[in-house]
Amino acid sequence: MTEKQWNIAPIWVIALDIALINLAMGLAYVFRYRLQWFLDVVFDAPFSAYIPFNVLFSLGVPGILWATRAYSGWRGRAWPEHLFRIINAVGITLVLALAGSFLTKPLVYSRLLLFESAVFMVGLLSLNRAIILVVLGHLRRRGWGVKRIIIVGAGEVGRRVMRTVVARRDLGYEIVGYVDDNPDKGAGQVGRFRGLGTIDSLSHVIDAEEVDEVIITLPWNYQRRILSVLRACARRQVKARLVPDLFQMSLSRVEVGDLGGLPLVEIKEIAFGPFVLATKRVIDLVGASLGLLFGWPFLLLIGIVIKLDSRGPILFKQERVGENQQRFQCYKFRTMRLGAEKERANLQEYNEADGPLFKIRDDPRVTRVGRLLRQTSLDEIPQLINVIRGEMSLVGPRPPIPSEVEQYRPWHRKRLSVPPGITGLWQVSGRSELTFEEMVLLDLYYIEHWSPWLDVMILLRTIPKVLARDGAY
């Protein structure tokens, strides 16, 4: 198999789909006529009688997948979207097959077999997609099929591209850096992404960094600059793509209407609307209530162990900043000795975190039980109380302390526009191994792309991360 960028599925994927469709028909025939599951067979028809339907599914399902562009745009497409497209294609073809069974020999053909075939097809094709995505993810982590890109412009649109790449590693992009005419940005750094100079140095950077693609995020009024970048890319035969800066908004935040034929564009702010907040609130209340209801014996045991291990209260309360910069008391299991907060100033020189964060891998203030609680994130469980009180959510940005917020840059504060969470996208993407600005990029990506499905996926991804103790200290 040759290396491809996998934006369009190779021909062997279509061939494999057709083979799996035929396998599904064969399995359905065995279950219906040989094993006779669910209902007894009245007419023992040979498999050859179903060859027309076999042909219909073999041509119809791939044809509909092709027509609905299921075989293109593969880079970054998640498995649920693949599943939806497969169900759609199989469902449409099943309706056609059922119609055909009524029109020709309705008493001979088993419509239950057609339903069973459709179920097998959905199962086999979706399993096939899941395996392909897992294999691709593994190969991309090893550098196969990964595109090295340079971002031109480090403004809001450029940071949006950065946070998308950080959050969506499955896209298969590696940002080697960015260029910007602003000296502070061009020579600076955003998270792990380095400033590589001004836009005039782009040609040299493309050659030095072996760049595959250039993504331009400059405002539209920089037309001459954009044209010069396009010419530089063309001379080096490097693909250049432009991110439109429609008021620096993503398509998910733009709603287009009309007024008597005149286009009207409504811009939505980065924040959760009333419906989203209501939906999240219901999920939070149900989840937190069930967690406390079934977990209270375990929580009681943790409290007893903390009390036996060191002097002090079981719970630790700390002022945090929540939605719209509202302050609240955040609850955690105590993991440090008494008076630990007063010792922080003396330990500042050992801080291993960047930006306004304060983290020490082997913090001397942490107790024996506290170290285990931190590594397993069990110290966060009492925050379920904050969730029930409406101060936090199950999933959302990490709630900062006031002294951290005082050091925020303007674009950092956008993460405070939604309720903070017990877990979040940054926790399942590296936790303490990420820089502060990478954490902010992930939080903003979460805010812009929220859905109930995203919350569920983050909660499910949190479990193995906690068990593996990835990036926790």
JOURFEN-V345867 format. One line per field, one symbol per residue. phi: phi as a letter, one per 20 degrees, with the letter a starting at -180 (. if undefined). psi: psi as a letter, one per 30 degrees, with the letter a starting at -180 (. if undefined). Layout:
# JOURFEN-V345867
phi = ???
psi = ???
This chain:
# JOURFEN-V345867
phi = .efceledffffffffgffffffffffffffeeeelfmcfeedefffffeggfffgffeffffffffemfecmffnfefgfgfffffffffffffffffffffclfeefeffffffgffffffffffgfffffffffffffenemeeecdddodeffffffffffffdfffmdceeqbcbffgfefdebdmeeefdoeffeggffgffelfebddecffffefffffffffffffdldfccdefdflldeffddcdcbclnefcddddffaefgfffffffffffffffffffedfffffffffffffebfpffeddbfcddglmfebeedbffddffmfffefgfdgfegdedmefcbcfdffeffffffffffemffeggfgfffffneccfcrfffeegffffefegfffffeecffcfcafffedqlffeffffffgfffffffdfbgfffffffffffffffelfmda
psi = klklfhfkklffeeeeeeeeeeeeeeeeeeeefefhlekkkekiklfffgeeeeeeeeeeeeeeeeeghfglhfjfkleeeeeeeeeeeeeeeeeeeeeeeefjhffekjfeeeeeeeeeeeeeeeeeeeeeeeeeeeeefggkgkkklkkjkhaeeeeeeefeeeeifffhkjjfalkkfjeeefgakjbfkkkgalffgeeeeeeeghkfkkjkgllffheeeeeeeeeeeeeghkkkkkjkhighllffgkkkaljhfkkkkkkkljlkleeeeeeeeeeeeeeeeeeeeffeeeeeeeeeeeefelkllekkkkklkbkhgkkljkklkkfllkgeeffeefgefgkfllbfljkkeijffkleeeeeeeeggfffeffeeeeefgfllekalkjllefeefgklefefffgflkllelaeeeggfbfflleeeeeeeeeeeefgkleeeeeeeeefeeeeeefhkgk.
